Amino acid sequence: MITVMYETWPDGMAPPYSPMASALRDGVIDRQGISWAEYGGKTGIWRLKRLFDAHGVKGTVAANAQAVERYPDSIRALHDAGHEIAGHSYTQNMFMPYLAPDAEQALIKDCSDIIAAATGERPSGWASPRMTPTEHTAGFLAEAGMVWHGDYNDTDLPYVVNTSAGPIVALQHSDFTDNRVMRGAPRDFWDVYRDTFDFLIASDRPEILNLTVHAHFGGRPPMAAVVDRILRHMRAADGVWFARHDEVARWVLEQPHGVG
């Protein structure tokens, strides 16, 4: 599963991390950080789209709804090219555990409406900022008609979560996203994903690898070059399905005895 985190922050706010080694004092607007984050919508997402399209693979783009509003052309282009657009809160600093249940429910609906207005299709899944849900999130997503929830870290393979609003498929997050090498060598990303892929492809059971990058970091040339190399390596192997999250979830729901 190829996952792109397409993230934005409110006006005047930068991500809490960046390649810069020196932090600014509290209360000072970090214009470098803001510009660094804006690279995702202005440049990075387009490079990733070209890369995926060149390899003939489809991915899932977990987009903050504000990114959909700020960069609608990119969202429409991704959707039209066959990539899945999933929910990822409104902005990247809007965390689910900070919200009362009714506010969380409303947030999920509002984000779904924004994605649907841009693409003509309601999202089928959701990944929370920080991949941190509440006890209500899975049920609210099922109630909104979604089929997968990507906030799970207790599984190698998908499984079905039964909620009061119906079933939803739990999908695992990645343990090693691109920002793990932010102040190191992008080649480390290659080493991890090559070795993990080779280990899993040799297994005698179904396996899933979640290759996760961020538009504002993974779309930059040093990281995109490594992602390109990883995809070439994966595509050279037999028995590999490059699946969107919604495709995996619907396949799981069709299995009479689960996966494993």
BALOBA-1460 file (C-alpha; in Angstrom, 3 decimals):
// residues 260
<rec num="1" residu="m" x="0.000" y="0.000" z="0.000"/>
<rec num="2" residu="i" x="1.443" y="3.360" z="-1.045"/>
<rec num="3" residu="t" x="0.355" y="6.107" z="1.353"/>
<rec num="4" residu="v" x="0.851" y="9.832" z="0.887"/>
<rec num="5" residu="m" x="0.177" y="12.100" z="3.845"/>
<rec num="6" residu="y" x="-0.954" y="15.414" z="2.318"/>
<rec num="7" residu="e" x="-0.856" y="17.864" z="5.207"/>
<rec num="8" residu="t" x="-1.405" y="21.545" z="5.925"/>
<rec num="9" residu="w" x="-1.308" y="23.754" z="8.978"/>
<rec num="10" residu="p" x="-3.440" y="26.803" z="9.850"/>
<rec num="11" residu="d" x="-2.400" y="30.227" z="8.576"/>
<rec num="12" residu="g" x="0.689" y="31.491" z="10.381"/>
<rec num="13" residu="m" x="1.503" y="28.074" z="11.833"/>
<rec num="14" residu="a" x="4.369" y="25.777" z="10.846"/>
<rec num="15" residu="p" x="4.858" y="22.063" z="11.549"/>
<rec num="16" residu="p" x="6.448" y="21.305" z="14.931"/>
<rec num="17" residu="y" x="9.380" y="19.704" z="13.094"/>
<rec num="18" residu="s" x="11.592" y="20.605" z="10.131"/>
<rec num="19" residu="p" x="15.142" y="20.047" z="8.881"/>
<rec num="20" residu="m" x="16.258" y="23.167" z="10.759"/>
<rec num="21" residu="a" x="18.388" y="22.372" z="13.814"/>
<rec num="22" residu="s" x="17.648" y="25.638" z="15.628"/>
<rec num="23" residu="a" x="14.169" y="26.232" z="17.035"/>
<rec num="24" residu="l" x="12.689" y="29.728" z="17.181"/>
<rec num="25" residu="r" x="11.393" y="31.228" z="20.396"/>
<rec num="26" residu="d" x="7.726" y="30.692" z="21.247"/>
<rec num="27" residu="g" x="5.482" y="33.324" z="19.709"/>
<rec num="28" residu="v" x="7.731" y="33.969" z="16.694"/>
<rec num="29" residu="i" x="6.248" y="33.106" z="13.298"/>
<rec num="30" residu="d" x="8.431" y="30.503" z="11.616"/>
<rec num="31" residu="r" x="8.253" y="31.577" z="7.987"/>
<rec num="32" residu="q" x="10.861" y="29.018" z="6.982"/>
<rec num="33" residu="g" x="8.731" y="26.259" z="8.478"/>
<rec num="34" residu="i" x="5.602" y="27.595" z="6.782"/>
<rec num="35" residu="s" x="7.341" y="27.735" z="3.406"/>
<rec num="36" residu="w" x="8.801" y="24.246" z="3.946"/>
<rec num="37" residu="a" x="5.332" y="22.821" z="4.619"/>
<rec num="38" residu="e" x="3.766" y="24.603" z="1.639"/>
<rec num="39" residu="y" x="6.128" y="22.728" z="-0.654"/>
<rec num="40" residu="g" x="3.783" y="19.739" z="-0.326"/>
<rec num="41" residu="g" x="0.829" y="21.316" z="-2.098"/>
<rec num="42" residu="k" x="2.764" y="23.522" z="-4.490"/>
<rec num="43" residu="t" x="5.410" y="21.078" z="-5.666"/>
<rec num="44" residu="g" x="5.823" y="17.785" z="-3.787"/>
<rec num="45" residu="i" x="2.408" y="16.279" z="-4.470"/>
<rec num="46" residu="w" x="2.845" y="16.816" z="-8.192"/>
<rec num="47" residu="r" x="6.240" y="15.090" z="-8.247"/>
<rec num="48" residu="l" x="4.829" y="12.117" z="-6.349"/>
<rec num="49" residu="k" x="1.899" y="11.877" z="-8.746"/>
<rec num="50" residu="r" x="4.259" y="11.860" z="-11.744"/>
<rec num="51" residu="l" x="6.366" y="9.209" z="-10.052"/>
<rec num="52" residu="f" x="3.432" y="6.905" z="-9.272"/>
<rec num="53" residu="d" x="1.958" y="7.365" z="-12.709"/>
<rec num="54" residu="a" x="5.303" y="6.550" z="-14.340"/>
<rec num="55" residu="h" x="5.427" y="3.269" z="-12.408"/>
<rec num="56" residu="g" x="1.774" y="2.505" z="-13.117"/>
<rec num="57" residu="v" x="0.853" y="2.186" z="-9.432"/>
<rec num="58" residu="k" x="-2.105" y="3.600" z="-7.517"/>
<rec num="59" residu="g" x="-1.890" y="4.912" z="-3.987"/>
<rec num="60" residu="t" x="-3.968" y="6.368" z="-1.197"/>
<rec num="61" residu="v" x="-3.622" y="10.070" z="-0.434"/>
<rec num="62" residu="a" x="-4.660" y="10.899" z="3.129"/>
<rec num="63" residu="a" x="-5.402" y="14.593" z="2.786"/>
<rec num="64" residu="n" x="-6.183" y="17.246" z="5.345"/>
<rec num="65" residu="a" x="-9.435" y="18.820" z="4.168"/>
<rec num="66" residu="q" x="-7.701" y="22.194" z="4.188"/>
<rec num="67" residu="a" x="-5.220" y="20.808" z="1.628"/>
<rec num="68" residu="v" x="-8.229" y="19.899" z="-0.525"/>
<rec num="69" residu="e" x="-9.461" y="23.488" z="-0.260"/>
<rec num="70" residu="r" x="-6.066" y="25.102" z="-0.824"/>
<rec num="71" residu="y" x="-4.915" y="22.884" z="-3.685"/>
<rec num="72" residu="p" x="-8.082" y="21.564" z="-5.381"/>
<rec num="73" residu="d" x="-6.390" y="21.087" z="-8.763"/>
<rec num="74" residu="s" x="-3.986" y="18.549" z="-7.285"/>
<rec num="75" residu="i" x="-6.793" y="16.629" z="-5.569"/>
<rec num="76" residu="r" x="-8.837" y="16.435" z="-8.754"/>
<rec num="77" residu="a" x="-5.771" y="15.354" z="-10.747"/>
<rec num="78" residu="l" x="-4.930" y="12.616" z="-8.240"/>
<rec num="79" residu="h" x="-8.516" y="11.363" z="-8.157"/>
<rec num="80" residu="d" x="-8.837" y="11.423" z="-11.935"/>
<rec num="81" residu="a" x="-5.606" y="9.409" z="-12.209"/>
<rec num="82" residu="g" x="-7.102" y="6.667" z="-10.042"/>
<rec num="83" residu="h" x="-5.564" y="7.453" z="-6.665"/>
<rec num="84" residu="e" x="-7.730" y="7.217" z="-3.558"/>
<rec num="85" residu="i" x="-8.425" y="10.409" z="-1.567"/>
<rec num="86" residu="a" x="-8.950" y="9.658" z="2.122"/>
<rec num="87" residu="g" x="-9.773" y="11.799" z="5.157"/>
<rec num="88" residu="h" x="-7.034" y="13.101" z="7.453"/>
<rec num="89" residu="s" x="-8.774" y="15.682" z="9.686"/>
<rec num="90" residu="y" x="-9.070" y="19.337" z="8.637"/>
<rec num="91" residu="t" x="-5.571" y="20.519" z="9.538"/>
<rec num="92" residu="q" x="-2.640" y="18.508" z="10.794"/>
<rec num="93" residu="n" x="-2.784" y="20.011" z="14.286"/>
<rec num="94" residu="m" x="-6.469" y="19.146" z="14.791"/>
<rec num="95" residu="f" x="-6.096" y="15.966" z="16.856"/>
<rec num="96" residu="m" x="-9.051" y="13.688" z="17.505"/>
<rec num="97" residu="p" x="-8.491" y="13.203" z="21.282"/>
<rec num="98" residu="y" x="-8.739" y="16.982" z="21.754"/>
<rec num="99" residu="l" x="-12.347" y="16.960" z="20.526"/>
<rec num="100" residu="a" x="-15.600" y="16.204" z="22.276"/>
<rec num="101" residu="p" x="-17.481" y="13.300" z="20.641"/>
<rec num="102" residu="d" x="-20.010" y="15.520" z="18.866"/>
<rec num="103" residu="a" x="-17.203" y="17.755" z="17.552"/>
<rec num="104" residu="e" x="-15.254" y="14.731" z="16.318"/>
<rec num="105" residu="q" x="-18.336" y="13.383" z="14.559"/>
<rec num="106" residu="a" x="-18.947" y="16.772" z="12.932"/>
<rec num="107" residu="l" x="-15.289" y="17.026" z="11.871"/>
<rec num="108" residu="i" x="-15.441" y="13.674" z="10.084"/>
<rec num="109" residu="k" x="-18.603" y="14.730" z="8.250"/>
<rec num="110" residu="d" x="-17.207" y="18.144" z="7.299"/>
<rec num="111" residu="c" x="-13.972" y="16.652" z="5.946"/>
<rec num="112" residu="s" x="-15.929" y="14.044" z="4.001"/>
<rec num="113" residu="d" x="-18.132" y="16.738" z="2.501"/>
<rec num="114" residu="i" x="-15.110" y="18.789" z="1.410"/>
<rec num="115" residu="i" x="-13.474" y="15.782" z="-0.275"/>
<rec num="116" residu="a" x="-16.748" y="14.796" z="-1.954"/>
<rec num="117" residu="a" x="-17.237" y="18.323" z="-3.284"/>
<rec num="118" residu="a" x="-13.760" y="18.279" z="-4.837"/>
<rec num="119" residu="t" x="-13.785" y="14.769" z="-6.291"/>
<rec num="120" residu="g" x="-17.444" y="13.838" z="-6.695"/>
<rec num="121" residu="e" x="-16.846" y="10.823" z="-4.456"/>
<rec num="122" residu="r" x="-17.103" y="10.431" z="-0.708"/>
<rec num="123" residu="p" x="-13.982" y="9.099" z="1.002"/>
<rec num="124" residu="s" x="-13.854" y="5.407" z="1.866"/>
<rec num="125" residu="g" x="-11.333" y="5.707" z="4.684"/>
<rec num="126" residu="w" x="-9.600" y="7.824" z="7.254"/>
<rec num="127" residu="a" x="-6.212" y="8.237" z="8.940"/>
<rec num="128" residu="s" x="-6.131" y="10.552" z="11.960"/>
<rec num="129" residu="p" x="-3.353" y="13.079" z="12.547"/>
<rec num="130" residu="r" x="-0.593" y="11.350" z="14.502"/>
<rec num="131" residu="m" x="-2.588" y="8.186" z="13.756"/>
<rec num="132" residu="t" x="-4.290" y="8.786" z="17.084"/>
<rec num="133" residu="p" x="-8.046" y="8.040" z="17.297"/>
<rec num="134" residu="t" x="-10.503" y="8.137" z="20.153"/>
<rec num="135" residu="e" x="-12.768" y="5.363" z="21.405"/>
<rec num="136" residu="h" x="-15.478" y="6.806" z="19.136"/>
<rec num="137" residu="t" x="-13.541" y="7.239" z="15.887"/>
<rec num="138" residu="a" x="-14.114" y="3.809" z="14.333"/>
<rec num="139" residu="g" x="-17.860" y="4.009" z="14.933"/>
<rec num="140" residu="f" x="-18.131" y="7.536" z="13.571"/>
<rec num="141" residu="l" x="-16.235" y="6.478" z="10.424"/>
<rec num="142" residu="a" x="-18.479" y="3.452" z="9.893"/>
<rec num="143" residu="e" x="-21.506" y="5.684" z="10.423"/>
<rec num="144" residu="a" x="-20.138" y="7.994" z="7.704"/>
<rec num="145" residu="g" x="-20.015" y="5.050" z="5.282"/>
<rec num="146" residu="m" x="-16.262" y="4.473" z="5.349"/>
<rec num="147" residu="v" x="-14.817" y="0.969" z="5.007"/>
<rec num="148" residu="w" x="-11.321" y="1.391" z="6.466"/>
<rec num="149" residu="h" x="-9.633" y="3.059" z="9.417"/>
<rec num="150" residu="g" x="-5.859" y="3.492" z="9.264"/>
<rec num="151" residu="d" x="-4.945" y="4.251" z="12.882"/>
<rec num="152" residu="y" x="-3.948" y="0.732" z="13.941"/>
<rec num="153" residu="n" x="-0.520" y="-0.317" z="15.160"/>
<rec num="154" residu="d" x="-1.347" y="-3.724" z="16.666"/>
<rec num="155" residu="t" x="-1.450" y="-5.754" z="13.474"/>
<rec num="156" residu="d" x="0.552" y="-6.913" z="10.463"/>
<rec num="157" residu="l" x="-2.589" y="-7.856" z="8.563"/>
<rec num="158" residu="p" x="-5.994" y="-6.162" z="8.342"/>
<rec num="159" residu="y" x="-8.892" y="-7.220" z="10.490"/>
<rec num="160" residu="v" x="-12.527" y="-6.257" z="10.878"/>
<rec num="161" residu="v" x="-13.649" y="-4.023" z="13.738"/>
<rec num="162" residu="n" x="-17.330" y="-4.347" z="14.562"/>
<rec num="163" residu="t" x="-18.926" y="-1.085" z="15.662"/>
<rec num="164" residu="s" x="-22.475" y="-0.143" z="16.524"/>
<rec num="165" residu="a" x="-22.682" y="1.451" z="13.066"/>
<rec num="166" residu="g" x="-21.350" y="-1.611" z="11.253"/>
<rec num="167" residu="p" x="-17.991" y="-3.181" z="10.372"/>
<rec num="168" residu="i" x="-14.865" y="-1.271" z="9.388"/>
<rec num="169" residu="v" x="-11.457" y="-2.666" z="8.411"/>
<rec num="170" residu="a" x="-8.446" y="-1.858" z="10.586"/>
<rec num="171" residu="l" x="-5.343" y="-1.119" z="8.508"/>
<rec num="172" residu="q" x="-1.870" y="-0.770" z="9.926"/>
<rec num="173" residu="h" x="0.192" y="2.387" z="9.821"/>
<rec num="174" residu="s" x="3.858" y="2.421" z="8.822"/>
<rec num="175" residu="d" x="6.602" y="2.091" z="11.433"/>
<rec num="176" residu="f" x="9.106" y="3.949" z="9.244"/>
<rec num="177" residu="t" x="7.826" y="6.947" z="7.320"/>
<rec num="178" residu="d" x="9.993" y="9.316" z="5.306"/>
<rec num="179" residu="n" x="10.401" y="11.870" z="8.099"/>
<rec num="180" residu="r" x="12.374" y="9.279" z="10.077"/>
<rec num="181" residu="v" x="15.374" y="10.224" z="7.921"/>
<rec num="182" residu="m" x="14.787" y="13.973" z="7.949"/>
<rec num="183" residu="r" x="18.155" y="14.769" z="9.490"/>
<rec num="184" residu="g" x="19.882" y="11.671" z="8.183"/>
<rec num="185" residu="a" x="20.463" y="10.026" z="4.824"/>
<rec num="186" residu="p" x="17.526" y="9.278" z="2.500"/>
<rec num="187" residu="r" x="19.411" y="6.083" z="1.629"/>
<rec num="188" residu="d" x="18.340" y="4.762" z="5.049"/>
<rec num="189" residu="f" x="14.768" y="4.789" z="3.722"/>
<rec num="190" residu="w" x="15.900" y="2.621" z="0.806"/>
<rec num="191" residu="d" x="17.698" y="0.193" z="3.099"/>
<rec num="192" residu="v" x="14.690" y="-0.244" z="5.388"/>
<rec num="193" residu="y" x="12.106" y="-0.724" z="2.653"/>
<rec num="194" residu="r" x="14.279" y="-2.920" z="0.446"/>
<rec num="195" residu="d" x="15.150" y="-5.238" z="3.319"/>
<rec num="196" residu="t" x="11.607" y="-5.306" z="4.700"/>
<rec num="197" residu="f" x="10.122" y="-5.962" z="1.275"/>
<rec num="198" residu="d" x="12.581" y="-8.783" z="0.577"/>
<rec num="199" residu="f" x="11.814" y="-10.312" z="3.984"/>
<rec num="200" residu="l" x="8.042" y="-10.174" z="3.476"/>
<rec num="201" residu="i" x="8.013" y="-11.368" z="-0.131"/>
<rec num="202" residu="a" x="9.831" y="-14.522" z="0.990"/>
<rec num="203" residu="s" x="7.065" y="-15.312" z="3.487"/>
<rec num="204" residu="d" x="4.642" y="-18.184" z="2.941"/>
<rec num="205" residu="r" x="1.654" y="-16.108" z="4.062"/>
<rec num="206" residu="p" x="-0.063" y="-12.914" z="2.899"/>
<rec num="207" residu="e" x="1.906" y="-9.812" z="3.896"/>
<rec num="208" residu="i" x="1.357" y="-6.064" z="3.634"/>
<rec num="209" residu="l" x="3.927" y="-3.283" z="3.461"/>
<rec num="210" residu="n" x="2.708" y="0.265" z="3.967"/>
<rec num="211" residu="l" x="5.103" y="2.583" z="2.098"/>
<rec num="212" residu="t" x="4.375" y="6.000" z="3.587"/>
<rec num="213" residu="v" x="5.666" y="9.424" z="2.548"/>
<rec num="214" residu="h" x="4.625" y="13.023" z="3.193"/>
<rec num="215" residu="a" x="3.998" y="15.354" z="0.266"/>
<rec num="216" residu="h" x="6.036" y="18.156" z="1.856"/>
<rec num="217" residu="f" x="9.048" y="15.916" z="2.513"/>
<rec num="218" residu="g" x="8.806" y="12.737" z="0.439"/>
<rec num="219" residu="g" x="8.050" y="14.805" z="-2.647"/>
<rec num="220" residu="r" x="11.435" y="16.569" z="-2.474"/>
<rec num="221" residu="p" x="14.087" y="15.328" z="-4.922"/>
<rec num="222" residu="p" x="16.398" y="13.595" z="-2.372"/>
<rec num="223" residu="m" x="13.492" y="11.524" z="-1.030"/>
<rec num="224" residu="a" x="11.613" y="11.114" z="-4.317"/>
<rec num="225" residu="a" x="14.733" y="9.611" z="-5.869"/>
<rec num="226" residu="v" x="14.730" y="6.936" z="-3.158"/>
<rec num="227" residu="v" x="10.992" y="6.286" z="-3.498"/>
<rec num="228" residu="d" x="11.533" y="5.818" z="-7.230"/>
<rec num="229" residu="r" x="14.253" y="3.254" z="-6.522"/>
<rec num="230" residu="i" x="12.068" y="1.411" z="-3.999"/>
<rec num="231" residu="l" x="9.179" y="1.176" z="-6.460"/>
<rec num="232" residu="r" x="11.493" y="-0.174" z="-9.159"/>
<rec num="233" residu="h" x="12.669" y="-2.842" z="-6.730"/>
<rec num="234" residu="m" x="9.136" y="-3.822" z="-5.726"/>
<rec num="235" residu="r" x="7.785" y="-3.888" z="-9.265"/>
<rec num="236" residu="a" x="10.529" y="-6.307" z="-10.321"/>
<rec num="237" residu="a" x="9.170" y="-8.999" z="-7.962"/>
<rec num="238" residu="d" x="6.390" y="-11.464" z="-8.751"/>
<rec num="239" residu="g" x="3.218" y="-11.777" z="-6.697"/>
<rec num="240" residu="v" x="2.950" y="-8.132" z="-5.636"/>
<rec num="241" residu="w" x="-0.363" y="-6.267" z="-5.600"/>
<rec num="242" residu="f" x="-0.045" y="-2.474" z="-5.431"/>
<rec num="243" residu="a" x="-3.383" y="-1.832" z="-3.762"/>
<rec num="244" residu="r" x="-5.189" y="1.242" z="-2.558"/>
<rec num="245" residu="h" x="-6.415" y="1.120" z="1.021"/>
<rec num="246" residu="d" x="-10.039" y="0.903" z="-0.066"/>
<rec num="247" residu="e" x="-9.258" y="-2.041" z="-2.345"/>
<rec num="248" residu="v" x="-7.606" y="-3.909" z="0.509"/>
<rec num="249" residu="a" x="-10.501" y="-3.146" z="2.861"/>
<rec num="250" residu="r" x="-13.157" y="-4.316" z="0.444"/>
<rec num="251" residu="w" x="-11.166" y="-7.498" z="-0.271"/>
<rec num="252" residu="v" x="-10.970" y="-8.188" z="3.478"/>
<rec num="253" residu="l" x="-14.712" y="-7.692" z="3.905"/>
<rec num="254" residu="e" x="-15.324" y="-10.262" z="1.160"/>
<rec num="255" residu="q" x="-13.295" y="-12.989" z="2.901"/>
<rec num="256" residu="p" x="-15.536" y="-15.452" z="4.789"/>
<rec num="257" residu="h" x="-12.859" y="-16.431" z="7.337"/>
<rec num="258" residu="g" x="-10.731" y="-13.326" z="7.640"/>
<rec num="259" residu="v" x="-7.116" y="-12.901" z="6.527"/>
<rec num="260" residu="g" x="-4.044" y="-14.865" z="7.594"/>
